[in-house]
């Protein structure tokens, strides 16, 4: 069994060397893209929250009417 597959210091060093090599291949977002995408996510979360609130209110009133 090789040192890399057996673990140990050599395996750990190889792992981190490969991590560094892969991180250099990553296409990182620009600051403008990051801000834009963060805004899109915030708006989407707000819309889903409003939708859940509307559905919850509707069903609460329906069940209240049925159980009254």
C-alpha positions in Angstrom: 0.0 0.0 0.0 1.3 3.5 -0.9 1.9 6.1 1.7 -0.9 8.3 0.3 -3.5 5.6 0.6 -2.2 4.5 3.9 -2.7 7.9 5.4 0.0 9.6 7.4 1.9 12.8 6.8 2.4 12.1 3.1 -1.3 11.6 2.5 -2.2 14.7 4.4 0.3 16.8 2.4 -0.9 15.3 -0.9 -4.5 16.1 0.1 -3.7 19.8 0.8 -1.6 20.1 -2.3 -4.6 18.9 -4.4 -6.9 21.2 -2.5 -4.7 24.2 -3.4 -4.5 23.0 -7.1 -8.3 22.7 -7.3 -8.9 26.1 -5.6 -6.7 27.8 -8.3 -9.2 26.4 -10.9 -12.2 28.0 -9.3 -13.9 30.8 -11.2 -14.5 33.3 -8.4 -17.4 35.8 -8.6 -16.7 39.5 -8.8 -17.8 41.8 -6.0 -20.6 43.2 -8.3 -21.9 39.6 -9.0 -21.7 38.7 -5.3 -23.8 41.8 -4.3 -26.3 41.2 -7.2 -26.8 37.5 -6.3 -27.1 38.3 -2.6 -29.9 40.8 -3.4 -31.6 38.2 -5.6 -31.5 35.6 -2.8 -32.8 38.2 -0.2 -35.7 39.1 -2.5 -36.5 35.4 -3.1 -36.4 34.6 0.6 -38.7 37.6 1.3 -41.2 36.5 -1.3 -41.2 32.9 0.0 -41.8 34.2 3.5 -44.7 36.4 2.4 -46.2 33.4 0.5 -45.9 31.1 3.6 -47.4 33.9 5.7 -50.4 34.3 3.4 -51.0 30.5 3.1 -50.7 30.2 6.9 -53.2 33.0 7.5 -55.6 31.6 4.9 -55.6 28.1 6.3 -55.8 29.3 9.9 -59.0 31.2 9.1 -60.4 28.3 7.2 -59.8 25.8 10.0 -61.1 28.4 12.5 -64.3 28.7 10.5 -64.6 24.9 10.2 -64.0 24.2 13.8 -66.2 26.9 15.1 
